[in-house]
């Protein structure tokens, strides 16, 4: 049976309550903030956020969440967020979603968000100990089977959610910020190793991003990629 957003929300809320009892506890906002910061430095593939970014797992404020998620995007990590539909009526949250979209983040909306969740590289999941008290701490889950279930539920909710595009956005916006940073480094003559250090991602990730960029630009060399990007107004 296909899950509706309401059913997926209910199942995720129930799972969150169970994990809050059995996972590793991070007590207090400072402990949660330190763990999320460490995860943002090690993430290599994807950062999934349910709710207003990671705000509900930090201090409950967008001022804390946005810089961390912007940093994740600048490192070339894919970021997908699911917000509640009413976020369009909240200027601070709308501005956060718009800014992250310009850096490459993707956003979708659902009627109700069950509880803040962050899932990193299908390896780690974080949920608040108590969704009504984001300052109380979080629970960290690393069990492969449990994280897989969390990831599956996020994907089901993502599939059922409504895509959101930043005002004035167009096809390809989700990659613009990442492409811009990478192209600037390439044009400055940085090696893959240097780019890896500057962006804080693995050498393998850099090579994958460069290959993808050259393919989309139909370029046979990095120099040609820079020329093509300039012609298309990417720089």
Phi and psi restraints in degrees (value plus and minus 20) as a CYANA .aco file:
   2 UNK   PHI     -90.8   -50.8
   2 UNK   PSI     113.3   153.3
   3 UNK   PHI    -100.9   -60.9
   3 UNK   PSI     114.2   154.2
   4 UNK   PHI    -103.7   -63.7
   4 UNK   PSI     142.1   182.1
   5 UNK   PHI     -74.6   -34.6
   5 UNK   PSI     -58.9   -18.9
   6 UNK   PHI     -83.9   -43.9
   6 UNK   PSI     -60.7   -20.7
   7 UNK   PHI     -88.9   -48.9
   7 UNK   PSI     -62.0   -22.0
   8 UNK   PHI     -82.7   -42.7
   8 UNK   PSI     -59.8   -19.8
   9 UNK   PHI     -81.5   -41.5
   9 UNK   PSI     -66.2   -26.2
  10 UNK   PHI     -81.8   -41.8
  10 UNK   PSI     -62.2   -22.2
  11 UNK   PHI     -87.6   -47.6
  11 UNK   PSI     -58.5   -18.5
  12 UNK   PHI     -89.0   -49.0
  12 UNK   PSI     -57.7   -17.7
  13 UNK   PHI     -83.2   -43.2
  13 UNK   PSI     -62.4   -22.4
  14 UNK   PHI     -85.0   -45.0
  14 UNK   PSI     -63.0   -23.0
  15 UNK   PHI     -84.5   -44.5
  15 UNK   PSI     -59.8   -19.8
  16 UNK   PHI     -80.2   -40.2
  16 UNK   PSI     -60.9   -20.9
  17 UNK   PHI     -83.0   -43.0
  17 UNK   PSI     -59.4   -19.4
  18 UNK   PHI     -86.7   -46.7
  18 UNK   PSI     -64.8   -24.8
  19 UNK   PHI     -87.3   -47.3
  19 UNK   PSI     -52.7   -12.7
  20 UNK   PHI     -80.7   -40.7
  20 UNK   PSI     -44.8    -4.8
  21 UNK   PHI    -106.1   -66.1
  21 UNK   PSI     -52.9   -12.9
  22 UNK   PHI    -130.7   -90.7
  22 UNK   PSI     -34.0     6.0
  23 UNK   PHI    -104.7   -64.7
  23 UNK   PSI    -199.7  -159.7
  24 UNK   PHI     -97.6   -57.6
  24 UNK   PSI     108.8   148.8
  25 UNK   PHI    -111.7   -71.7
  25 UNK   PSI     117.3   157.3
  26 UNK   PHI    -134.1   -94.1
  26 UNK   PSI      87.4   127.4
  27 UNK   PHI    -110.2   -70.2
  27 UNK   PSI     103.5   143.5
  28 UNK   PHI      71.5   111.5
  28 UNK   PSI     134.7   174.7
  29 UNK   PHI     -84.5   -44.5
  29 UNK   PSI     -54.8   -14.8
  30 UNK   PHI     -85.4   -45.4
  30 UNK   PSI     -60.2   -20.2
  31 UNK   PHI     -85.5   -45.5
  31 UNK   PSI     -60.4   -20.4
  32 UNK   PHI     -87.4   -47.4
  32 UNK   PSI     -63.3   -23.3
  33 UNK   PHI     -81.5   -41.5
  33 UNK   PSI     -62.8   -22.8
  34 UNK   PHI     -84.3   -44.3
  34 UNK   PSI     -60.0   -20.0
  35 UNK   PHI     -89.4   -49.4
  35 UNK   PSI     -61.5   -21.5
  36 UNK   PHI     -84.8   -44.8
  36 UNK   PSI     -58.4   -18.4
  37 UNK   PHI     -83.6   -43.6
  37 UNK   PSI     -62.7   -22.7
  38 UNK   PHI     -83.5   -43.5
  38 UNK   PSI     -61.5   -21.5
  39 UNK   PHI     -85.6   -45.6
  39 UNK   PSI     -56.1   -16.1
  40 UNK   PHI     -84.6   -44.6
  40 UNK   PSI     -47.6    -7.6
  41 UNK   PHI    -100.8   -60.8
  41 UNK   PSI     -43.5    -3.5
  42 UNK   PHI    -121.7   -81.7
  42 UNK   PSI     -35.4     4.6
  43 UNK   PHI     -78.7   -38.7
  43 UNK   PSI     118.3   158.3
  44 UNK   PHI    -142.9  -102.9
  44 UNK   PSI     -47.6    -7.6
  45 UNK   PHI    -137.3   -97.3
  45 UNK   PSI     -75.3   -35.3
  46 UNK   PHI    -170.7  -130.7
  46 UNK   PSI     133.6   173.6
  47 UNK   PHI    -152.9  -112.9
  47 UNK   PSI      91.4   131.4
  48 UNK   PHI    -125.6   -85.6
  48 UNK   PSI     111.4   151.4
  49 UNK   PHI    -149.9  -109.9
  49 UNK   PSI     105.1   145.1
  50 UNK   PHI    -127.2   -87.2
  50 UNK   PSI     101.9   141.9
  51 UNK   PHI      86.0   126.0
  51 UNK   PSI    -191.9  -151.9
  52 UNK   PHI     -92.5   -52.5
  52 UNK   PSI      55.4    95.4
  53 UNK   PHI      41.5    81.5
  53 UNK   PSI    -164.2  -124.2
  54 UNK   PHI    -116.9   -76.9
  54 UNK   PSI      -5.1    34.9
  55 UNK   PHI     -78.5   -38.5
  55 UNK   PSI     -62.6   -22.6
  56 UNK   PHI     -86.1   -46.1
  56 UNK   PSI     -36.9     3.1
  57 UNK   PHI    -121.3   -81.3
  57 UNK   PSI     -19.3    20.7
  58 UNK   PHI    -133.4   -93.4
  58 UNK   PSI    -113.0   -73.0
  59 UNK   PHI    -140.2  -100.2
  59 UNK   PSI     -15.2    24.8
  60 UNK   PHI      59.9    99.9
  60 UNK   PSI      -3.9    36.1
  61 UNK   PHI    -146.5  -106.5
  61 UNK   PSI     125.1   165.1
  62 UNK   PHI     -89.3   -49.3
  62 UNK   PSI     -46.5    -6.5
  63 UNK   PHI     -80.6   -40.6
  63 UNK   PSI     -50.4   -10.4
  64 UNK   PHI    -100.7   -60.7
  64 UNK   PSI     -58.9   -18.9
  65 UNK   PHI     -95.4   -55.4
  65 UNK   PSI     -65.3   -25.3
  66 UNK   PHI     -79.3   -39.3
  66 UNK   PSI     -67.3   -27.3
  67 UNK   PHI     -80.4   -40.4
  67 UNK   PSI     -58.4   -18.4
  68 UNK   PHI     -84.8   -44.8
  68 UNK   PSI     -64.7   -24.7
  69 UNK   PHI     -93.4   -53.4
  69 UNK   PSI     -50.9   -10.9
  70 UNK   PHI     -84.0   -44.0
  70 UNK   PSI     -59.9   -19.9
  71 UNK   PHI     -82.3   -42.3
  71 UNK   PSI     -61.9   -21.9
  72 UNK   PHI     -79.5   -39.5
  72 UNK   PSI     -65.3   -25.3
  73 UNK   PHI     -85.5   -45.5
  73 UNK   PSI     -60.4   -20.4
  74 UNK   PHI     -85.9   -45.9
  74 UNK   PSI     -41.3    -1.3
  75 UNK   PHI    -103.7   -63.7
  75 UNK   PSI     -21.0    19.0
  76 UNK   PHI      69.0   109.0
  76 UNK   PSI      -8.4    31.6
  77 UNK   PHI    -106.5   -66.5
  77 UNK   PSI     114.7   154.7
  78 UNK   PHI     -90.2   -50.2
  78 UNK   PSI     115.4   155.4
  79 UNK   PHI    -146.1  -106.1
  79 UNK   PSI     105.5   145.5
  80 UNK   PHI    -144.5  -104.5
  80 UNK   PSI     113.7   153.7
  81 UNK   PHI    -146.2  -106.2
  81 UNK   PSI     123.6   163.6
  82 UNK   PHI    -137.2   -97.2
  82 UNK   PSI      99.9   139.9
  83 UNK   PHI    -130.3   -90.3
  83 UNK   PSI     144.0   184.0
  84 UNK   PHI     -94.7   -54.7
  84 UNK   PSI     130.4   170.4
  85 UNK   PHI     -80.0   -40.0
  85 UNK   PSI     -49.4    -9.4
  86 UNK   PHI     -93.0   -53.0
  86 UNK   PSI     -21.6    18.4
  87 UNK   PHI     -82.0   -42.0
  87 UNK   PSI     -42.1    -2.1
  88 UNK   PHI     -83.6   -43.6
  88 UNK   PSI     -39.8     0.2
  89 UNK   PHI    -113.8   -73.8
  89 UNK   PSI     -16.1    23.9
  90 UNK   PHI    -135.9   -95.9
  90 UNK   PSI      82.2   122.2
  91 UNK   PHI     -72.8   -32.8
  91 UNK   PSI     -63.0   -23.0
  92 UNK   PHI     -85.6   -45.6
  92 UNK   PSI     -62.3   -22.3
  93 UNK   PHI     -89.8   -49.8
  93 UNK   PSI     -58.9   -18.9
  94 UNK   PHI     -84.0   -44.0
  94 UNK   PSI     -61.2   -21.2
  95 UNK   PHI     -85.5   -45.5
  95 UNK   PSI     -58.6   -18.6
  96 UNK   PHI     -82.5   -42.5
  96 UNK   PSI     -67.0   -27.0
  97 UNK   PHI     -82.5   -42.5
  97 UNK   PSI     -60.5   -20.5
  98 UNK   PHI     -84.3   -44.3
  98 UNK   PSI     -65.2   -25.2
  99 UNK   PHI     -84.2   -44.2
  99 UNK   PSI     -61.3   -21.3
 100 UNK   PHI     -88.1   -48.1
 100 UNK   PSI     -53.2   -13.2
 101 UNK   PHI     -83.8   -43.8
 101 UNK   PSI     -58.2   -18.2
 102 UNK   PHI     -87.0   -47.0
 102 UNK   PSI     -44.0    -4.0
 103 UNK   PHI    -110.3   -70.3
 103 UNK   PSI     -26.7    13.3
 104 UNK   PHI      98.6   138.6
 104 UNK   PSI     -19.2    20.8
 105 UNK   PHI     -95.5   -55.5
 105 UNK   PSI     129.5   169.5
 106 UNK   PHI    -132.7   -92.7
 106 UNK   PSI     121.8   161.8
 107 UNK   PHI    -151.6  -111.6
 107 UNK   PSI     118.6   158.6
 108 UNK   PHI    -153.1  -113.1
 108 UNK   PSI     144.6   184.6
 109 UNK   PHI    -147.2  -107.2
 109 UNK   PSI     131.3   171.3
 110 UNK   PHI    -155.3  -115.3
 110 UNK   PSI     138.9   178.9
 111 UNK   PHI     -80.2   -40.2
 111 UNK   PSI     -60.2   -20.2
 112 UNK   PHI    -156.9  -116.9
 112 UNK   PSI     116.6   156.6
 113 UNK   PHI    -122.1   -82.1
 113 UNK   PSI     101.7   141.7
 114 UNK   PHI     -88.9   -48.9
 114 UNK   PSI     -65.3   -25.3
 115 UNK   PHI    -187.8  -147.8
 115 UNK   PSI     125.3   165.3
 116 UNK   PHI     -81.3   -41.3
 116 UNK   PSI     118.1   158.1
 117 UNK   PHI    -162.8  -122.8
 117 UNK   PSI     121.5   161.5
 118 UNK   PHI    -148.6  -108.6
 118 UNK   PSI     109.4   149.4
 119 UNK   PHI    -145.0  -105.0
 119 UNK   PSI     107.8   147.8
 120 UNK   PHI    -139.0   -99.0
 120 UNK   PSI      99.7   139.7
 121 UNK   PHI      34.2    74.2
 121 UNK   PSI       6.4    46.4
 122 UNK   PHI      38.4    78.4
 122 UNK   PSI       1.7    41.7
 123 UNK   PHI    -139.9   -99.9
 123 UNK   PSI     -47.8    -7.8
 124 UNK   PHI    -156.4  -116.4
 124 UNK   PSI     119.6   159.6
 125 UNK   PHI    -148.7  -108.7
 125 UNK   PSI     117.9   157.9
 126 UNK   PHI    -145.5  -105.5
 126 UNK   PSI     113.8   153.8
 127 UNK   PHI    -156.2  -116.2
 127 UNK   PSI     133.1   173.1
 128 UNK   PHI     -88.7   -48.7
 128 UNK   PSI     126.1   166.1
 129 UNK   PHI     -79.9   -39.9
 129 UNK   PSI     -59.8   -19.8
 130 UNK   PHI    -159.4  -119.4
 130 UNK   PSI      89.2   129.2
 131 UNK   PHI     -74.2   -34.2
 131 UNK   PSI     -46.5    -6.5
 132 UNK   PHI    -102.9   -62.9
 132 UNK   PSI     -27.7    12.3
 133 UNK   PHI    -156.3  -116.3
 133 UNK   PSI      59.4    99.4
 134 UNK   PHI     -83.6   -43.6
 134 UNK   PSI     -37.5     2.5
 135 UNK   PHI    -101.2   -61.2
 135 UNK   PSI     -30.4     9.6
 136 UNK   PHI     -95.3   -55.3
 136 UNK   PSI     -41.6    -1.6
 137 UNK   PHI     107.8   147.8
 137 UNK   PSI    -192.6  -152.6
 138 UNK   PHI    -164.0  -124.0
 138 UNK   PSI     148.3   188.3
 139 UNK   PHI    -135.4   -95.4
 139 UNK   PSI     114.2   154.2
 140 UNK   PHI    -127.1   -87.1
 140 UNK   PSI     112.4   152.4
 141 UNK   PHI    -140.3  -100.3
 141 UNK   PSI     109.5   149.5
 142 UNK   PHI    -146.2  -106.2
 142 UNK   PSI     -25.9    14.1
 143 UNK   PHI     -79.8   -39.8
 143 UNK   PSI     105.1   145.1
 144 UNK   PHI     -77.1   -37.1
 144 UNK   PSI     -63.6   -23.6
 145 UNK   PHI     -84.9   -44.9
 145 UNK   PSI     -62.0   -22.0
 146 UNK   PHI     -89.0   -49.0
 146 UNK   PSI     -62.3   -22.3
 147 UNK   PHI     -83.8   -43.8
 147 UNK   PSI     -55.8   -15.8
 148 UNK   PHI     -82.3   -42.3
 148 UNK   PSI     -60.8   -20.8
 149 UNK   PHI     -86.1   -46.1
 149 UNK   PSI     -63.5   -23.5
 150 UNK   PHI     -79.0   -39.0
 150 UNK   PSI     -64.8   -24.8
 151 UNK   PHI     -83.5   -43.5
 151 UNK   PSI     -62.7   -22.7
 152 UNK   PHI     -81.6   -41.6
 152 UNK   PSI     -62.4   -22.4
 153 UNK   PHI     -85.9   -45.9
 153 UNK   PSI     -58.5   -18.5
 154 UNK   PHI     -82.1   -42.1
 154 UNK   PSI     -64.5   -24.5
 155 UNK   PHI     -82.9   -42.9
 155 UNK   PSI     -58.0   -18.0
 156 UNK   PHI     -85.8   -45.8
 156 UNK   PSI     -60.6   -20.6
 157 UNK   PHI     -88.5   -48.5
 157 UNK   PSI     -57.8   -17.8
 158 UNK   PHI     -82.4   -42.4
 158 UNK   PSI     -63.7   -23.7
 159 UNK   PHI     -82.5   -42.5
 159 UNK   PSI     -57.7   -17.7
 160 UNK   PHI    -103.1   -63.1
 160 UNK   PSI     -34.1     5.9
 161 UNK   PHI     -96.8   -56.8
 161 UNK   PSI     144.9   184.9
 162 UNK   PHI    -115.6   -75.6
 162 UNK   PSI     103.0   143.0
 163 UNK   PHI     -81.4   -41.4
 163 UNK   PSI     122.5   162.5
 164 UNK   PHI    -143.2  -103.2
 164 UNK   PSI     117.6   157.6
 165 UNK   PHI    -144.1  -104.1
 165 UNK   PSI     115.8   155.8
 166 UNK   PHI     -79.2   -39.2
 166 UNK   PSI     122.9   162.9
 167 UNK   PHI     -72.8   -32.8
 167 UNK   PSI     112.0   152.0
 168 UNK   PHI      61.3   101.3
 168 UNK   PSI     -18.3    21.7
 169 UNK   PHI     -94.4   -54.4
 169 UNK   PSI     141.9   181.9
 170 UNK   PHI    -166.3  -126.3
 170 UNK   PSI     152.5   192.5
 171 UNK   PHI     -75.6   -35.6
 171 UNK   PSI     109.1   149.1
 172 UNK   PHI      83.7   123.7
 172 UNK   PSI     -29.3    10.7
 173 UNK   PHI     -78.1   -38.1
 173 UNK   PSI     -51.5   -11.5
 174 UNK   PHI     -84.6   -44.6
 174 UNK   PSI     -34.2     5.8
 175 UNK   PHI    -132.5   -92.5
 175 UNK   PSI     -24.5    15.5
 176 UNK   PHI     -80.2   -40.2
 176 UNK   PSI     -70.8   -30.8
 177 UNK   PHI     -81.3   -41.3
 177 UNK   PSI     -63.9   -23.9
 178 UNK   PHI     -84.5   -44.5
 178 UNK   PSI     -64.7   -24.7
 179 UNK   PHI     -81.5   -41.5
 179 UNK   PSI     -61.3   -21.3
 180 UNK   PHI     -82.5   -42.5
 180 UNK   PSI     -66.6   -26.6
 181 UNK   PHI     -82.8   -42.8
 181 UNK   PSI     -62.8   -22.8
 182 UNK   PHI     -86.4   -46.4
 182 UNK   PSI     -63.6   -23.6
 183 UNK   PHI     -83.9   -43.9
 183 UNK   PSI     -59.7   -19.7
 184 UNK   PHI     -81.5   -41.5
 184 UNK   PSI     -62.3   -22.3
 185 UNK   PHI     -86.9   -46.9
 185 UNK   PSI     -59.2   -19.2
 186 UNK   PHI     -84.6   -44.6
 186 UNK   PSI     -63.3   -23.3
 187 UNK   PHI     -87.0   -47.0
 187 UNK   PSI     -45.9    -5.9
 188 UNK   PHI    -102.1   -62.1
 188 UNK   PSI     -22.1    17.9
 189 UNK   PHI      66.0   106.0
 189 UNK   PSI      -2.9    37.1
 190 UNK   PHI     -89.7   -49.7
 190 UNK   PSI     124.6   164.6
 191 UNK   PHI     -99.4   -59.4
 191 UNK   PSI     148.9   188.9
 192 UNK   PHI     -79.2   -39.2
 192 UNK   PSI     -59.0   -19.0
 193 UNK   PHI     -83.6   -43.6
 193 UNK   PSI     -61.6   -21.6
 194 UNK   PHI     -86.7   -46.7
 194 UNK   PSI     -61.7   -21.7
 195 UNK   PHI     -83.0   -43.0
 195 UNK   PSI     -60.3   -20.3
 196 UNK   PHI     -78.3   -38.3
 196 UNK   PSI     -64.4   -24.4
 197 UNK   PHI     -88.1   -48.1
 197 UNK   PSI     -61.9   -21.9
 198 UNK   PHI     -89.2   -49.2
 198 UNK   PSI     -57.8   -17.8
 199 UNK   PHI    -108.9   -68.9
 199 UNK   PSI     -33.3     6.7
 200 UNK   PHI      52.8    92.8
 200 UNK   PSI      10.6    50.6
 201 UNK   PHI    -141.9  -101.9
 201 UNK   PSI     147.6   187.6
 202 UNK   PHI     -90.3   -50.3
 202 UNK   PSI     139.0   179.0
 203 UNK   PHI     -81.7   -41.7
 203 UNK   PSI     -58.3   -18.3
 204 UNK   PHI     -80.8   -40.8
 204 UNK   PSI     -61.6   -21.6
 205 UNK   PHI     -83.9   -43.9
 205 UNK   PSI     -62.5   -22.5
 206 UNK   PHI     -79.5   -39.5
 206 UNK   PSI     -66.6   -26.6
 207 UNK   PHI     -85.1   -45.1
 207 UNK   PSI     -55.9   -15.9
 208 UNK   PHI     -86.8   -46.8
 208 UNK   PSI     -62.8   -22.8
 209 UNK   PHI     -85.4   -45.4
 209 UNK   PSI     -60.5   -20.5
 210 UNK   PHI     -85.6   -45.6
 210 UNK   PSI     -64.2   -24.2
 211 UNK   PHI     -81.8   -41.8
 211 UNK   PSI     -61.2   -21.2
 212 UNK   PHI     -85.1   -45.1
 212 UNK   PSI     -61.2   -21.2
 213 UNK   PHI     -84.5   -44.5
 213 UNK   PSI     -64.1   -24.1
 214 UNK   PHI     -85.4   -45.4
 214 UNK   PSI     -55.6   -15.6
 215 UNK   PHI     -86.5   -46.5
 215 UNK   PSI     -63.3   -23.3
 216 UNK   PHI     -88.4   -48.4
 216 UNK   PSI     -47.4    -7.4
 217 UNK   PHI    -110.5   -70.5
 217 UNK   PSI     -22.3    17.7
 218 UNK   PHI      34.2    74.2
 218 UNK   PSI      26.5    66.5
 219 UNK   PHI    -129.8   -89.8
 219 UNK   PSI     121.9   161.9
 220 UNK   PHI    -116.6   -76.6
 220 UNK   PSI     -31.7     8.3
 221 UNK   PHI    -163.6  -123.6
 221 UNK   PSI     145.9   185.9
 222 UNK   PHI     -89.8   -49.8
 222 UNK   PSI     -54.2   -14.2
 223 UNK   PHI     -82.2   -42.2
 223 UNK   PSI     -65.2   -25.2
 224 UNK   PHI     -84.1   -44.1
 224 UNK   PSI     -54.7   -14.7
 225 UNK   PHI     -81.9   -41.9
 225 UNK   PSI     -60.2   -20.2
 226 UNK   PHI     -84.5   -44.5
 226 UNK   PSI     -61.4   -21.4
 227 UNK   PHI     -83.8   -43.8
 227 UNK   PSI     -66.9   -26.9
 228 UNK   PHI     -82.8   -42.8
 228 UNK   PSI     -60.7   -20.7
 229 UNK   PHI     -83.9   -43.9
 229 UNK   PSI     -60.4   -20.4
 230 UNK   PHI     -84.5   -44.5
 230 UNK   PSI     -60.8   -20.8
 231 UNK   PHI     -83.4   -43.4
 231 UNK   PSI     -54.3   -14.3
 232 UNK   PHI    -106.4   -66.4
 232 UNK   PSI     -21.4    18.6
 233 UNK   PHI      58.2    98.2
 233 UNK   PSI       1.9    41.9
 234 UNK   PHI     -98.9   -58.9
 234 UNK   PSI     -38.1     1.9
